[in-house]
Amino acid sequence: MIWLQSLDASAFHFLNQSLRLGLLDWVMPFFSGNALFVPALILVAVGLVVKGGPRGRWCVALLLVIVGVANNAACDWLKHLFARPRPFLTLTAVHELVGRGGSYSMPSSHAANWFAATVVAGAYYRRSRWYLLAVAILVGFSRVYVGVHYPGDVLAGAALGTCVGIGGLAVLERLWRWLGQAWFPLWFRQQPSLLDPDRRLDPLAWQPGQPPLRDPAALAARQWLHLGYVLLAVLLLARWGYLAAGKIELSEDEAYQWLWSKHLALSYYSKPPLIAYTQFLGTRLWGDNAFGVRFFAPLLAALGGWLLLRLFAREVNARAGFWLIVVAAATPLLGVGSILMTIDPLSVLFWIAAMVAGWDAVRRDAGWRPWLWVGGWLGLGFLSKYTAVLQLASFGAFFLLWPPARRHLRRPGPYLAIGVGVVLALPVLIWNAQHAWITVHHLHDRAGLAESWHPTARFLLDFTLAEAGLLNPVFFGGMIWAVVMVWRHRRQEPFLLYLLSMGAPLFLGYWLYTLRARVQPNWIAPAVLPLLCLLVAYGDARWRAGVRAVKAWLIAGAAPGLAAVVLLHDTNLIGRITGHGLPPADDPLRRVHGWAQAAEVVAHARHQLLAEGRPVFIIADHYGTAGLLSFYLPEAKAGVPKTPLVFFLSSPQPLNQFYFWPGYQERHGENALFVSQSDHLAPPPAELVHEFRSVTDLGWHPVMYRGKVLRHLQLFACHDLR
């Protein structure tokens, strides 16, 4: 290995330094990466999809799967496995012509992607393989010439890309032959081979060796349902893979609620208890890591999609159900909610489950038993987020708007549902009764009810613009259009009216409440899927009525929406595409980056304070900071929950859940490190100065991420707790 590394370094010096030419200094950075590549790639892909027929569409689809997913996943895994530093980090006098990458060196992702793309594209367009191979070689050479890879990295990337390309084509062809015959018989009869897309047959005509078709219409509907299942499974695995790759760190709420999972209780200061129990189960299965904390978020999203897909297959059609899953995947707010394990994924799932069970109870008229399911889902929703209480208003709105449903109000079913929900809510009620109804006071203060009302449109405009962006501007406008049209014809379609009732009251209520106080964009999360269901169901009805503009609307919303969701999962891609990364202050992922580095800054300062010979604990000025330091400081994580190292600043009244756990008041004579997130230097809190014999400002400490200052921490050395 030493001999190979020496040979690789010698080859690098020859190609990077001895071969230097003025023309190559200008050309090679262009082949290594340029701002024109991604727009050109998008144009080519759109051209192949629109004008390339089945051959072009299959080529683009397999490039996305094999190159975009499989090959990049393999590269990331191998980079972390080998952990080889880039040449500019270990060698001297490197001729650097482009920016420094933040990942490991072996293998070269550029080389792997180009060689994999050459294999896939060459399988569909044979004449292109030689041109693409020449470009792939130039790109590989450029990565060495500009100083970011060793020749061995490029050779490994080329070998990996070639193997992934050939193996991916073989696996997908075999998978299509197996899965296509079983789940997609009509489509398989039409195209029996992915690699020979020009061989298209009449799926309804009898073919040798094939059994005769029975009920093609039912088979077609079943195919769309199966395609929806496949899409849900792919999204679930992709989201789990993304979490396992460790692209993002925990957010403040996730780390804070992870601490809750170490102190299981009937309820908590600001939220119901189900989030703590969910994280408890996830970390028991996978360990105290970010994947364990977030394991259930993608699963909950998949379960909600499955419920809606089944509902649409029964009440609308399976094709509309499939496109509903696509629309949901292209909605940024739902994309984020399927990754972060906060209270919203639980709340959305149980809202949807109560909605589906409620429609069954209303439609089937099968007595009081279906209402028990409604009550169960409502109760679980309340144990997830207090917004679930407002779903009763949604049911009330439907009873008000659809007179035939009111007969259920004269029967025990709805009241049994409320009774079941109240029983399930007892843990929250008992805990609050034991703690002076602190949650009620907290929610009262947070909603701004303690302040006098001064009507303002400032919050309304902020909320509307935020929702338009997070719900996808095209879909946001489409939802408004669907709500208006369904309201105008509300006596014709009870199912559409039911969907309207399940989403519009919550959204409209919070929208109007912005006239009084600020409303966070995620507060309306349970209303999003019912309104998207309304949009897709109404759009499908217009499509079947002959309005072909629905297809253009779907493409206009889904294509940029999916791109936005991908970028929200990894904003570093923006820098790779344009050559200019986002400023840290404008990065949407700022709140899930840089916490491990922040913990290192705190750990270094603590170890310096430990040199004075006294124990040192940590105090944070925010519950989220306290949770994150507890998670990312190894010595702090090891002490949770019995011997905590990180605390929230003490207060005479409850400000968060830390008030109900043992504090640092008994650690008399010990020193502490106070940590504050701040955009400017500030004096220490008065209560801190009162608690310690002396408090010394240690200054402003930058937290770096990918070579940029992400945030600042102001640290204070606190000596001798009184």
CORJO-V352266 format. One record per residue. N is the residue number from 1. PSI is psi in degrees with one decimal (999 if undefined). D_FIRST is the distance of its C-alpha to the first C-alpha in whole Angstrom. Layout:
BEGIN
((N/PSI/D_FIRST) (N/PSI/D_FIRST))
END
This chain:
BEGIN
((1/-38.7/0) (2/-40.2/4) (3/-42.1/5) (4/-41.2/5) (5/-38.1/6) (6/-41.8/8) (7/-41.9/10) (8/-41.9/10) (9/-38.5/12) (10/-43.8/14) (11/-38.0/15) (12/-47.0/16) (13/-38.2/18) (14/-49.0/20) (15/-31.3/21) (16/-28.2/22) (17/-50.7/24) (18/-25.6/24) (19/12.1/26) (20/129.1/28) (21/147.5/31) (22/-42.2/34) (23/-43.0/35) (24/-34.5/31) (25/-25.9/31) (26/-36.9/34) (27/-43.4/33) (28/-40.0/29) (29/-31.2/30) (30/-43.4/33) (31/-27.0/30) (32/-32.0/28) (33/132.1/31) (34/161.0/34) (35/-15.5/37) (36/-16.2/39) (37/-51.8/36) (38/-47.5/37) (39/-40.4/41) (40/-40.5/41) (41/-41.6/38) (42/-43.2/41) (43/-42.2/44) (44/-43.7/42) (45/-44.2/42) (46/-41.6/45) (47/-41.8/47) (48/-39.3/45) (49/-42.7/46) (50/-43.0/50) (51/-9.9/50) (52/-3.1/47) (53/-162.7/49) (54/-37.4/47) (55/-47.6/45) (56/-40.6/44) (57/-41.7/44) (58/-35.9/42) (59/-47.2/39) (60/-43.4/39) (61/-45.0/39) (62/-30.5/36) (63/-41.4/34) (64/-43.7/35) (65/-49.2/34) (66/-47.5/31) (67/-49.9/30) (68/-33.2/31) (69/-65.4/31) (70/-48.1/28) (71/-43.1/26) (72/-36.1/26) (73/-42.3/26) (74/-40.6/22) (75/-46.8/21) (76/-42.9/22) (77/-44.4/21) (78/-35.6/17) (79/-45.5/17) (80/-29.2/18) (81/-48.1/16) (82/-33.0/13) (83/43.2/15) (84/125.7/13) (85/154.7/15) (86/153.2/17) (87/-33.3/16) (88/-10.4/20) (89/-20.3/19) (90/-21.8/16) (91/160.4/17) (92/159.0/21) (93/39.3/23) (94/134.6/22) (95/94.7/25) (96/125.1/26) (97/-10.5/29) (98/175.3/29) (99/158.9/29) (100/129.0/26) (101/154.0/25) (102/-4.9/25) (103/177.7/22) (104/175.7/18) (105/-35.1/16) (106/122.5/14) (107/174.3/16) (108/117.5/19) (109/-37.0/22) (110/-48.7/24) (111/-44.3/22) (112/-44.7/22) (113/-42.1/26) (114/-39.3/27) (115/-36.6/26) (116/-42.6/27) (117/-36.1/30) (118/-43.0/30) (119/-47.7/30) (120/-50.9/33) (121/-35.7/35) (122/-26.0/35) (123/-26.0/36) (124/-31.4/39) (125/91.3/40) (126/-34.1/39) (127/-21.5/39) (128/-16.8/37) (129/-35.8/34) (130/-37.5/34) (131/-45.1/35) (132/-37.0/32) (133/-40.8/29) (134/-42.6/30) (135/-41.3/30) (136/-40.9/27) (137/-42.6/25) (138/-41.8/27) (139/-44.5/26) (140/-44.6/22) (141/-39.6/23) (142/-32.2/25) (143/-30.0/22) (144/-42.8/20) (145/-37.8/23) (146/-5.7/25) (147/19.6/22) (148/-7.3/21) (149/151.2/18) (150/157.2/15) (151/-35.9/15) (152/-34.3/12) (153/-42.2/14) (154/-43.7/17) (155/-41.0/16) (156/-40.8/15) (157/-41.7/18) (158/-43.9/20) (159/-42.8/19) (160/-48.1/20) (161/-40.7/23) (162/-45.3/24) (163/-42.8/23) (164/-39.6/25) (165/-50.3/28) (166/-47.1/29) (167/-39.1/28) (168/-42.8/30) (169/-42.9/33) (170/-42.8/33) (171/-44.2/33) (172/-35.1/36) (173/-43.9/38) (174/-39.3/38) (175/-40.1/39) (176/-39.8/42) (177/-34.2/43) (178/-51.3/43) (179/-34.3/44) (180/-44.3/46) (181/-34.8/49) (182/-42.5/49) (183/-23.8/49) (184/61.6/50) (185/-38.8/52) (186/-45.1/54) (187/-35.1/51) (188/-39.8/49) (189/-34.8/52) (190/-38.2/52) (191/90.4/49) (192/-10.5/47) (193/132.2/44) (194/-29.1/42) (195/-2.6/40) (196/65.9/44) (197/-17.7/46) (198/-14.6/49) (199/85.5/50) (200/129.4/52) (201/166.0/55) (202/114.3/58) (203/-21.3/57) (204/-12.1/60) (205/147.6/61) (206/137.8/61) (207/143.1/58) (208/134.9/57) (209/-0.9/56) (210/138.5/56) (211/154.6/59) (212/146.7/61) (213/142.5/61) (214/126.9/63) (215/70.6/64) (216/-33.0/61) (217/-43.3/62) (218/-37.3/61) (219/-40.0/58) (220/-42.7/57) (221/-40.2/58) (222/-34.2/55) (223/-43.9/53) (224/-37.6/53) (225/-44.7/53) (226/-37.4/50) (227/-36.2/48) (228/-41.8/49) (229/-44.1/47) (230/-43.5/44) (231/-42.3/44) (232/-41.2/44) (233/-41.5/41) (234/-44.9/39) (235/-40.9/40) (236/-48.5/40) (237/-38.9/36) (238/-41.4/35) (239/-41.7/37) (240/-41.5/35) (241/-40.4/31) (242/-44.1/32) (243/-40.6/33) (244/-27.8/30) (245/-13.9/28) (246/35.5/29) (247/-30.6/30) (248/157.8/33) (249/178.3/35) (250/150.5/38) (251/171.8/41) (252/-46.6/44) (253/-39.6/46) (254/-44.6/43) (255/-39.8/42) (256/-44.3/46) (257/-21.6/46) (258/-38.5/43) (259/-36.8/45) (260/-40.2/48) (261/-15.1/46) (262/-7.2/46) (263/67.4/50) (264/134.9/51) (265/174.4/55) (266/-29.9/58) (267/-176.2/57) (268/170.4/56) (269/-48.0/57) (270/-13.5/57) (271/159.9/55) (272/174.6/56) (273/-11.0/54) (274/-30.6/52) (275/-37.3/49) (276/-41.7/49) (277/-33.3/49) (278/-46.5/47) (279/-34.4/44) (280/-46.2/44) (281/-42.2/44) (282/-42.3/41) (283/-25.8/39) (284/-34.6/40) (285/-39.6/38) (286/-0.4/35) (287/168.0/35) (288/71.8/36) (289/172.2/34) (290/-35.5/35) (291/-41.6/34) (292/-40.5/37) (293/-39.7/39) (294/3.1/39) (295/-40.0/39) (296/-15.9/42) (297/-52.4/43) (298/-35.0/42) (299/-41.9/43) (300/-39.9/47) (301/-40.8/46) (302/-39.9/46) (303/-41.3/49) (304/-41.8/51) (305/-39.5/50) (306/-43.2/51) (307/-44.3/54) (308/-36.8/55) (309/-44.8/54) (310/-40.9/56) (311/-45.6/59) (312/-37.5/59) (313/-30.7/59) (314/-39.2/62) (315/-25.6/64) (316/-88.0/62) (317/159.7/60) (318/-30.4/57) (319/-44.3/56) (320/-36.3/57) (321/-40.9/55) (322/-46.1/52) (323/-25.0/52) (324/-40.9/53) (325/-39.4/49) (326/-46.3/48) (327/-43.2/51) (328/-40.1/49) (329/-25.4/46) (330/12.3/47) (331/111.8/49) (332/-41.1/46) (333/-40.9/48) (334/-32.8/48) (335/-43.1/44) (336/-40.1/43) (337/-19.4/46) (338/0.4/43) (339/-46.5/40) (340/132.1/42) (341/78.3/43) (342/-164.9/47) (343/-16.7/50) (344/-44.1/50) (345/-39.3/49) (346/-46.1/51) (347/-44.2/54) (348/-44.0/53) (349/-47.7/53) (350/-28.5/56) (351/-45.2/58) (352/-42.5/57) (353/-42.4/58) (354/-36.7/61) (355/-46.3/62) (356/-45.3/61) (357/-37.2/63) (358/-39.4/66) (359/-39.7/66) (360/-41.9/66) (361/-39.8/69) (362/-43.1/71) (363/-42.8/71) (364/-24.9/71) (365/47.5/74) (366/30.6/73) (367/-160.5/75) (368/-15.4/73) (369/-43.1/70) (370/-26.2/68) (371/-22.6/69) (372/-38.0/67) (373/-41.0/64) (374/-47.4/64) (375/-38.7/65) (376/-44.8/62) (377/-37.1/60) (378/-42.0/62) (379/-43.0/61) (380/-35.0/58) (381/-39.8/58) (382/-35.7/60) (383/-10.1/57) (384/-44.9/55) (385/137.9/56) (386/-12.3/60) (387/-22.3/60) (388/-27.1/61) (389/-33.2/65) (390/-13.5/65) (391/-23.2/65) (392/-36.3/68) (393/-32.9/69) (394/-44.5/68) (395/-40.0/69) (396/-38.8/73) (397/-39.1/72) (398/-42.1/72) (399/-35.6/75) (400/-39.4/77) (401/-22.4/76) (402/92.9/76) (403/-38.3/79) (404/-23.7/79) (405/-14.1/76) (406/-14.4/78) (407/-25.4/80) (408/-22.9/77) (409/-15.1/78) (410/8.8/81) (411/165.5/79) (412/-14.3/77) (413/-59.1/74) (414/-33.9/73) (415/-33.4/74) (416/-38.5/72) (417/-44.3/69) (418/-39.7/70) (419/-43.2/71) (420/-42.0/67) (421/-40.3/65) (422/-41.8/67) (423/-44.8/67) (424/-24.4/63) (425/-4.9/63) (426/-39.9/65) (427/-42.1/62) (428/-43.0/62) (429/-42.0/65) (430/-46.7/65) (431/-43.0/63) (432/-35.5/64) (433/-32.7/68) (434/-16.4/66) (435/39.5/65) (436/32.8/68) (437/46.1/67) (438/-33.3/64) (439/-38.6/62) (440/-43.9/65) (441/-39.6/66) (442/-48.2/62) (443/-34.8/63) (444/-44.5/66) (445/-40.6/65) (446/-32.5/62) (447/-3.7/64) (448/14.2/66) (449/-17.9/69) (450/-9.8/70) (451/153.6/70) (452/150.2/73) (453/124.0/73) (454/98.4/73) (455/135.6/72) (456/145.4/69) (457/0.5/68) (458/-45.8/65) (459/-33.4/63) (460/-45.6/64) (461/-42.6/62) (462/-45.3/59) (463/-43.7/59) (464/-44.7/60) (465/-39.4/57) (466/-43.4/54) (467/-37.3/55) (468/-38.3/56) (469/-45.0/52) (470/-24.1/51) (471/8.2/52) (472/113.2/52) (473/-37.8/55) (474/-45.4/55) (475/-35.0/56) (476/-47.0/57) (477/-38.3/60) (478/-36.3/60) (479/-41.7/61) (480/-43.0/64) (481/-45.4/65) (482/-41.0/65) (483/-45.4/66) (484/-44.9/69) (485/-39.3/70) (486/-37.8/70) (487/-37.7/72) (488/-28.2/75) (489/39.8/75) (490/-14.7/74) (491/7.5/77) (492/-37.7/75) (493/95.9/72) (494/-33.7/71) (495/-43.2/68) (496/-37.9/67) (497/-35.4/69) (498/-44.4/68) (499/-40.4/64) (500/-43.4/66) (501/-30.9/67) (502/-16.2/64) (503/-43.3/62) (504/-42.3/65) (505/-43.3/67) (506/-47.3/64) (507/-47.3/62) (508/-38.4/66) (509/-46.5/67) (510/-34.7/64) (511/-42.7/64) (512/-30.7/68) (513/-19.0/67) (514/-13.4/65) (515/-14.7/68) (516/-43.5/68) (517/167.9/65) (518/137.0/61) (519/127.5/59) (520/143.2/56) (521/-29.7/54) (522/-5.2/53) (523/-25.5/56) (524/10.7/57) (525/-42.9/54) (526/-22.7/56) (527/-14.1/59) (528/-51.3/56) (529/-41.6/55) (530/-39.1/59) (531/-35.1/60) (532/-37.5/57) (533/-44.2/58) (534/-44.2/62) (535/-48.9/60) (536/-41.2/59) (537/-43.2/62) (538/-40.2/64) (539/-38.3/62) (540/-38.9/62) (541/-39.9/65) (542/-36.6/66) (543/-45.4/63) (544/-20.1/65) (545/0.0/68) (546/8.8/67) (547/97.8/66) (548/-10.4/63) (549/-16.4/62) (550/-38.1/60) (551/-43.5/57) (552/-39.2/57) (553/-42.4/57) (554/-44.8/54) (555/-42.2/52) (556/-28.5/53) (557/-42.3/52) (558/-43.0/49) (559/-57.2/47) (560/-28.9/47) (561/-45.2/47) (562/-39.5/44) (563/-41.3/42) (564/-39.8/43) (565/-40.8/42) (566/-45.1/38) (567/-32.4/38) (568/-23.6/40) (569/-24.5/37) (570/87.7/34) (571/-12.4/36) (572/-20.1/33) (573/-29.0/33) (574/-41.2/36) (575/-38.0/34) (576/-34.5/32) (577/-47.0/35) (578/-16.0/37) (579/-1.9/35) (580/113.1/37) (581/163.6/36) (582/142.7/39) (583/143.5/41) (584/-37.3/40) (585/-24.0/44) (586/1.5/44) (587/119.0/41) (588/-23.0/42) (589/12.4/39) (590/-36.4/40) (591/-6.7/41) (592/23.4/38) (593/150.5/35) (594/7.4/34) (595/-32.3/36) (596/-38.9/33) (597/-37.0/33) (598/-40.3/36) (599/-35.4/36) (600/-39.9/33) (601/-44.8/36) (602/-42.0/38) (603/-40.1/36) (604/-44.9/36) (605/-36.3/39) (606/-42.0/40) (607/-34.2/38) (608/-38.1/40) (609/-30.4/43) (610/-24.8/42) (611/-14.2/42) (612/-10.3/46) (613/2.9/46) (614/153.2/47) (615/148.6/46) (616/121.3/45) (617/176.7/45) (618/137.3/45) (619/133.2/48) (620/151.9/47) (621/-2.5/50) (622/142.5/49) (623/-33.0/49) (624/-42.2/46) (625/-41.3/44) (626/-41.1/45) (627/-43.3/43) (628/-41.3/40) (629/-35.1/40) (630/-32.3/40) (631/-41.4/38) (632/-9.4/35) (633/114.1/35) (634/-42.7/34) (635/-29.5/36) (636/-42.9/39) (637/-37.5/38) (638/-25.1/38) (639/-9.6/41) (640/133.6/43) (641/-7.7/46) (642/-39.9/47) (643/73.0/46) (644/146.6/45) (645/-26.1/44) (646/134.7/45) (647/161.5/48) (648/150.8/51) (649/128.8/53) (650/150.6/56) (651/152.5/59) (652/-17.8/63) (653/159.3/63) (654/127.7/60) (655/-22.1/58) (656/-171.9/55) (657/-21.5/54) (658/-25.7/53) (659/-29.8/57) (660/1.4/57) (661/161.0/54) (662/133.6/54) (663/-161.8/54) (664/9.5/53) (665/-24.0/56) (666/0.5/56) (667/54.0/53) (668/138.3/56) (669/-8.7/55) (670/161.0/51) (671/163.9/49) (672/158.9/48) (673/117.5/46) (674/129.8/48) (675/126.8/46) (676/130.8/47) (677/123.8/46) (678/142.5/48) (679/-6.1/48) (680/157.1/50) (681/138.7/51) (682/156.2/54) (683/159.8/55) (684/154.8/55) (685/147.2/57) (686/-38.6/60) (687/-30.9/59) (688/-43.4/56) (689/-35.7/58) (690/-32.8/61) (691/-26.2/58) (692/154.2/57) (693/-39.2/58) (694/148.8/56) (695/121.4/54) (696/129.2/52) (697/120.6/50) (698/2.8/46) (699/-175.7/46) (700/128.2/45) (701/119.4/41) (702/144.8/39) (703/117.5/37) (704/144.1/34) (705/119.7/32) (706/43.6/30) (707/4.7/31) (708/152.9/35) (709/115.6/38) (710/-40.2/38) (711/172.5/41) (712/144.4/42) (713/130.5/43) (714/126.0/46) (715/144.7/45) (716/133.5/48) (717/119.0/48) (718/121.3/51) (719/133.2/52) (720/84.1/54) (721/127.3/55) (722/999/59))
END
